[in-house]
Amino acid sequence: MGTLTTEELLEKVRLAFKSAFDIDPRSITIDTVSTEISRWDSMGHVTLMTSLERTFGLTFDIDELMEMENVKEISRVVQSKLERIRGALIQ
């Protein structure tokens, strides 16, 4: 899996939100924060992280899970992991 454009990444993040919370994916923007989504509480966070792992084929460690408190941070962590995987595959 290579580097995604910001829009491609956001589109996949939106799909993960739809899967986790059954919400309109168009309501998710790069600026969305947890307080804007009523079901994004501590248990919702676990559901969302599981959905993100399935969507991107990744696993997250506890530090990454704690960092992903908004869509901007989710995008940053996912992109960083994808780039590390891509770099490891090239070497």
C-alpha positions in Angstrom: 0.0 0.0 0.0 1.5 3.3 -1.1 1.1 6.8 0.1 -2.4 8.1 -0.3 -3.4 11.7 -1.1 -5.0 13.7 1.7 -8.4 13.3 0.0 -8.0 9.5 -0.5 -6.9 9.1 3.1 -9.8 11.2 4.4 -12.3 9.2 2.2 -11.1 5.9 3.8 -11.3 7.5 7.3 -14.9 8.6 6.5 -15.7 5.0 5.6 -14.3 3.8 8.9 -16.4 6.4 10.8 -19.5 5.2 8.9 -18.8 1.6 9.8 -18.1 2.5 13.5 -20.9 5.0 14.1 -23.4 4.5 11.2 -23.2 8.2 10.4 -23.1 10.1 7.1 -19.4 9.9 6.0 -19.8 13.4 4.4 -20.2 14.8 7.9 -16.6 13.9 8.7 -13.9 16.5 7.9 -10.3 16.9 8.7 -11.3 19.2 11.5 -13.8 16.8 13.2 -13.2 16.2 16.9 -14.6 13.6 19.2 -16.9 16.0 21.0 -18.8 16.5 17.7 -19.9 12.9 17.5 -22.1 11.7 20.4 -21.1 8.0 20.1 -17.4 8.8 20.0 -16.9 8.1 23.7 -14.3 5.7 25.2 -16.1 2.6 23.9 -16.8 4.3 20.6 -13.1 5.0 20.4 -12.4 1.3 20.6 -15.0 0.6 17.9 -13.6 3.4 15.7 -10.0 2.1 16.1 -11.1 -1.4 15.1 -12.9 0.0 12.1 -9.7 1.9 11.1 -7.6 -1.2 11.5 -9.9 -3.1 9.2 -10.2 -0.3 6.7 -6.4 0.3 6.3 -5.1 -3.2 7.2 -3.1 -1.8 10.1 -2.7 -2.4 13.8 -2.2 0.4 16.2 -0.2 0.4 19.5 -1.5 1.9 22.7 0.4 5.2 22.1 -1.1 5.6 18.7 -4.6 4.9 20.0 -4.2 7.6 22.6 -3.0 10.1 20.0 -5.9 9.7 17.7 -8.4 12.0 19.4 -9.5 13.8 16.2 -9.6 13.2 12.4 -6.4 15.3 11.8 -4.4 13.1 14.2 -6.0 9.9 12.9 -4.9 10.9 9.4 -1.4 11.7 10.6 -0.9 8.4 12.4 -2.4 6.3 9.6 -0.3 8.1 6.9 2.8 7.7 9.0 2.2 4.0 9.5 1.5 3.5 5.8 4.7 5.3 4.9 6.7 3.2 7.3 5.3 0.0 5.8 5.9 1.2 2.3 9.5 2.0 3.3 10.0 -1.4 4.9 8.7 -3.1 1.8 11.0 -1.2 -0.5 14.1 -2.1 1.5 
